[in-house]
Amino acid sequence: MVKNFKWWVDHFEEALCAVLFAVMAIITFGNVITRYFLKYSLAFTEEIVVSFFVWLTLLGAAIAFREQSHLGFTFILERVSGKSQKALLWISAALGAILFIFLIYFSIIQLGEEIVLKITSSGIGVPQWWYTIGMPIFSVLVIFRILQGASRAVHKIGKT
């Protein structure tokens, strides 16, 4: 049981990505079938799929940072000493975290405006903040994974 919980905590993003992809596939397939047989497009499907793509991008970034598989410039990192590598990794992590802190800040402002102005989505007419809420939430997750990935990378350097 504890092992399953640890897996869930470590791989939360993958599970959520799988659910989002499944929902997107079902919605898009339904739209294709409707267009083919009824000659009528379900316009709301596009807004859901596009919003879920934004969420998937943030979740994918969290996975990449956690696994240290994001794009990185390693030319300098590979040519310096272990202490310098650790410092550069933490500087890189700090810069990445700062980027996502800005994303959180501006997405919260956007979220507030959407709530105050009662902006609704064009396809379904639901409050637009339902889609926007994923940006600050998943950005916090990305920051956590940036720090987790940097910590793992620094510990690997210490062992070599």
C-alpha positions as CSV (number, residue, x, y, z in Angstrom):
1,M,0.0,0.0,0.0
2,V,2.8,2.4,0.9
3,K,4.6,1.5,-2.3
4,N,1.5,2.3,-4.3
5,F,1.1,5.7,-2.6
6,K,4.8,6.5,-3.2
7,W,4.4,5.7,-6.9
8,W,1.3,7.9,-7.0
9,V,3.1,10.8,-5.4
10,D,6.2,10.3,-7.7
11,H,4.1,9.9,-10.9
12,F,1.0,12.0,-10.3
13,E,1.6,13.9,-13.5
14,E,1.7,10.8,-15.7
15,A,-1.6,9.5,-14.3
16,L,-3.3,12.9,-14.8
17,C,-1.9,13.2,-18.3
18,A,-3.3,9.8,-19.1
19,V,-6.8,10.8,-17.9
20,L,-6.6,14.1,-19.8
21,F,-5.5,12.4,-23.0
22,A,-8.3,9.9,-22.7
23,V,-10.9,12.6,-22.2
24,M,-9.4,14.6,-25.2
25,A,-9.5,11.5,-27.4
26,I,-13.1,10.6,-26.5
27,I,-14.3,14.2,-27.1
28,T,-12.4,14.6,-30.4
29,F,-13.5,11.2,-31.6
30,G,-17.1,12.1,-30.8
31,N,-16.7,15.3,-32.7
32,V,-15.3,13.4,-35.8
33,I,-18.2,10.9,-35.7
34,T,-20.7,13.7,-35.4
35,R,-19.2,15.6,-38.3
36,Y,-19.0,12.5,-40.4
37,F,-22.5,11.2,-39.8
38,L,-24.6,14.3,-38.9
39,K,-22.5,16.9,-40.9
40,Y,-22.5,19.0,-37.7
41,S,-19.5,20.0,-35.7
42,L,-19.5,20.1,-31.9
43,A,-17.8,23.5,-31.4
44,F,-17.4,23.2,-27.7
45,T,-14.9,20.3,-28.1
46,E,-12.3,22.6,-29.4
47,E,-12.2,24.8,-26.3
48,I,-12.0,21.8,-24.0
49,V,-9.2,20.1,-26.0
50,V,-7.2,23.4,-26.3
51,S,-7.4,24.0,-22.6
52,F,-6.4,20.5,-21.8
53,F,-3.4,20.9,-24.1
54,V,-2.2,23.8,-22.0
55,W,-2.6,21.7,-18.9
56,L,-0.8,18.8,-20.5
57,T,2.1,21.1,-21.5
58,L,2.5,22.2,-17.9
59,L,2.3,18.6,-16.6
60,G,4.8,17.5,-19.3
61,A,7.2,20.3,-18.1
62,A,6.8,19.0,-14.5
63,I,7.7,15.4,-15.7
64,A,10.7,16.7,-17.7
65,F,12.1,18.7,-14.8
66,R,11.6,15.8,-12.3
67,E,13.4,13.4,-14.6
68,Q,16.1,15.9,-15.7
69,S,15.0,15.2,-19.3
70,H,14.2,18.8,-20.2
71,L,16.2,20.6,-22.8
72,G,19.3,21.9,-21.3
73,F,22.6,23.4,-22.2
74,T,25.2,21.0,-20.8
75,F,28.3,22.2,-22.8
76,I,29.5,24.3,-19.9
77,L,28.2,22.0,-17.1
78,E,30.2,19.0,-18.3
79,R,33.4,21.0,-18.4
80,V,33.5,22.3,-14.9
81,S,34.3,20.8,-11.5
82,G,31.7,19.1,-9.2
83,K,31.2,22.1,-7.0
84,S,30.7,24.4,-10.0
85,Q,28.3,21.9,-11.5
86,K,26.2,21.9,-8.3
87,A,26.2,25.7,-8.3
88,L,25.2,25.9,-12.0
89,L,22.4,23.3,-11.4
90,W,21.0,25.4,-8.5
91,I,21.2,28.6,-10.6
92,S,19.4,26.9,-13.4
93,A,16.8,25.6,-11.1
94,A,16.3,29.1,-9.5
95,L,15.9,30.6,-13.0
96,G,13.3,28.0,-13.9
97,A,11.5,28.5,-10.7
98,I,11.5,32.3,-11.2
99,L,10.0,31.8,-14.7
100,F,7.1,29.7,-13.2
101,I,6.6,32.2,-10.3
102,F,6.0,34.8,-13.0
103,L,3.6,32.5,-14.7
104,I,1.8,31.9,-11.4
105,Y,1.6,35.7,-10.7
106,F,0.2,36.6,-14.1
107,S,-2.2,33.7,-14.3
108,I,-3.6,34.6,-10.9
109,I,-4.2,38.1,-12.2
110,Q,-5.9,36.7,-15.3
111,L,-7.9,34.4,-13.1
112,G,-9.1,37.2,-10.9
113,E,-10.1,39.3,-13.9
114,E,-12.0,36.4,-15.4
115,I,-13.9,35.9,-12.1
116,V,-14.6,39.6,-11.5
117,L,-15.7,40.2,-15.1
118,K,-17.7,36.9,-15.2
119,I,-16.1,35.9,-18.5
120,T,-17.6,32.8,-20.0
121,S,-16.1,30.5,-22.6
122,S,-17.4,30.9,-26.1
123,G,-18.3,27.3,-26.8
124,I,-20.0,26.0,-23.7
125,G,-20.6,29.2,-21.8
126,V,-19.0,28.0,-18.6
127,P,-16.8,30.4,-16.5
128,Q,-13.5,30.8,-18.3
129,W,-11.6,30.5,-15.0
130,W,-12.5,26.8,-15.0
131,Y,-9.9,26.4,-17.7
132,T,-7.4,29.0,-16.4
133,I,-7.2,27.6,-12.9
134,G,-4.9,24.8,-14.1
135,M,-2.1,27.3,-14.9
136,P,-1.2,28.5,-11.4
137,I,-1.9,25.1,-9.9
138,F,0.2,23.1,-12.3
139,S,2.9,25.8,-12.2
140,V,3.3,25.2,-8.5
141,L,3.8,21.6,-9.3
142,V,6.4,22.4,-11.9
143,I,8.3,24.5,-9.4
144,F,8.2,21.6,-7.0
145,R,9.5,19.2,-9.7
146,I,12.2,21.7,-10.7
147,L,13.6,21.7,-7.2
148,Q,13.2,17.9,-6.9
149,G,15.0,17.3,-10.1
150,A,17.8,19.7,-9.3
151,S,18.2,18.0,-5.9
152,R,18.4,14.6,-7.5
153,A,21.0,15.8,-10.0
154,V,23.1,17.5,-7.3
155,H,23.1,14.2,-5.3
156,K,24.2,12.3,-8.3
157,I,27.1,14.7,-8.8
158,G,28.1,14.1,-5.1
159,K,28.2,10.4,-5.6
160,T,30.5,10.4,-8.7
